[in-house]
Amino acid sequence: MIKIVSFLSLLLLSSCSQGPEEERKHVNKRAEPIVVGLKGLDMEADFHERTTFLNGNKIKQAQLSSEWKEACENKEPVWCFVNPQTKKGILYNYYAFADSRGIAPKDKILNRQEIEIIKSQLASNPKLIKFNWVEESSIERSFIGNNYDLKFVNFWFKEDSNSIDKVFVAFIDKTTNKLTVESVSPQNGYRIWLKK
């Protein structure tokens, strides 16, 4: 009888629990593909999504508006799902993007010069980038933790200066593929798009 109870307990535990490794694999699933034909810039086919820094430290999840606001007020690096029900799309505040522990290898992060290359190429040929538009593509999270659909693809890039007071995001219009650059709050949440 004891053996049967023990076996059933083990079976129940293994089928109901999800270990951190399984959870991380689920979180790191890619969101949506992007078809790219840029010259001289080989971009990833998906937005970057990870919940740990390069050294293995976890990035804090701040899904609730109150959690996001509090973390940003304390200048803590955080992430959240764009859609917590489907667990699709990940937004990061600038503190996560620019953290010294690294959210991605430095040579894979877009800089201002590369953003200008993309901008110039799209001005000549808007069809060089074709996004598979899904709900998660154009969401911004404000510093108070509210989500807004901007109707633009948006992503962080690294400015030449390391100033936390002036940070920028690239926006690509859904209808025209025109790229613009805007100064934003480091407490806002945006996507990350990397070079291969």
N, C-alpha and C positions, 0 to 999 in steps of 0.2 A: 504494500500500500504506500509506504514511504517513497519507494522508487518511482511509482506512478505519479505521485504528487510532485516530486522533484523534477521529473521529466516534463510534466505539464507546465510547471513554473518556468523552467528554462525556455520551453517553446514559446510561452506567452511573452517573456522578456525579449527574446530575440526577434519576434515578429512585430512587437509594438514600439520598441525603442529605436531611436535613430541616433546613431553616434555622431560626434562632431565631424568626422571625415565624410560620412554620408550627407550630412547637412551642408557642409561646405561645397560638395560636388553639386548639390541642388542649387545653391545660391549662385555658384559660378557659371551656370548655364548661360549661354549667349542669348541676347535679347532679339535682335533682328538684323538681317543681313543688309549690307550696303554694297552696291556695285560701284566700283571706282575705276576711272580711266585717266587719272591724272598723270601727267608726264613728270618724271623725276621724283615723284613721291609715291612710295608704295605703302598704302594705308591698310590697316586691318579691315577685315570684312565685317566686323561687328564692333559694337561699343564695348569698351573695357568694363569688366565687372569682376571685382574681387572684394572680399571682406577682411582681408589681412594686408598688412604692410609686407614689404619684401623680406623683412627679418622674421616674419611669422607672427608678430604682434597683431592681435585682433583690432580692427577698427570698430569703434562703438556704433551700434545700430540705434538710430533715433527715429523710430517710425511715427510716434505720436508728435503732434505739433508742439506740445509742451516740452517734450524731450529735446526736440530739434532746437527750439528757442533757447532753452537753458544751456545746452551744449555750446551753441554758437556764442552766447553771451560770455561763456567761459573760454572761448577760443579753442574748443576741443574738436579734434577731427571726428566727423561722423558721416554715416551713409544712411540711406533709406531706400526702400523699394518705391518705384513710381506707383506701382499697383500692388499693394500688400496682399490682395486676394489671390492674384495669379503669380505673385513673386516674380514679376517681370520688370526689367529696367532698374538700374541703380543710379541714384543721384548722390553726389558728394559735395560737401562744403569745401571751400578753398583750403581750409586748415588740413583736411585729409589729402587733398590734391598736392599741396606744397610741403607736406610733412617731411622732415629730414630722413625718416625711416624708409621713404620711397613707396609710392603706390604702384610704380612701374619703373623699369630701367630708364635712366635719364635720356638715353639716346633714342628712346621710343616716343618721348613726349614732344608734341608739336611746339615750336617756338614762333615768335612774331614773324620772322622772315619766311618761314614755311606757310604760315597763315596768309601772308601777302602773295605767295606763289599760288596757293589754292584760289585766292580771291581773283587774281589776274587771269588764271586759266578759266575759271568759271565765267568771268566777264566775256571772254572770247567764245567759249563754248559751254553753255549751261548744262548740256547733256553729259558732261564728263563724270558727273556724280549722279547716281540714281538711288535714292533712298526707298526702301520698302516701308512705306508709311504705316506705322501702327501707333496705337494710342501713346505709347511710351516715348516716341521720338521727340516730341516737342514740349515736354513738361519741364517747368522750372519750379523749384521750391523756394519760397521767400524766406527771409531771415526769421519770420515768426512761425514758420512751419506749414504755411498754406501752399497747396499746389495750384499752378496756373498753366493752362495750355496756351503757349505763345504762338503757335502755328509756325514756328521756326525750329529746325534742329539746332540744338545748342550744346556747346562743349567747352570745357576749360582748355586753355593753352598757357604756356609759360612765357611770361613777359621777360624782357632782358633784365630789368631791375628786379630786385628781390623784395620790393616794397609790398607790405601787406595792405597799405592804405589805398593802393591803386591797382586793382586786379581786373582782368579782362576775360570776356567770353566771346567766342565766335558764334554767330547766328547765320544759318542758311535758310533762306525763305523757301517754304514748301512749294510755291507755285512757280517762282522764277529762278530758283537756285542761286540767287544773288547772295553773296557773303558780306556781312557787316561785322564790325567789331565794336563792342560796347563795354564801357567801364561798369562794373557791378559790385555789389557788396560781397565780401568774402564769406558772409554768412548764408548766402543763397546756395541752392543746390542745383548742380548741372551734371551732364554726362561727361565721360572721358573717351576720346577717340585717339588711338595711338597709331604710330607708324609700325610697320612690320619689322 
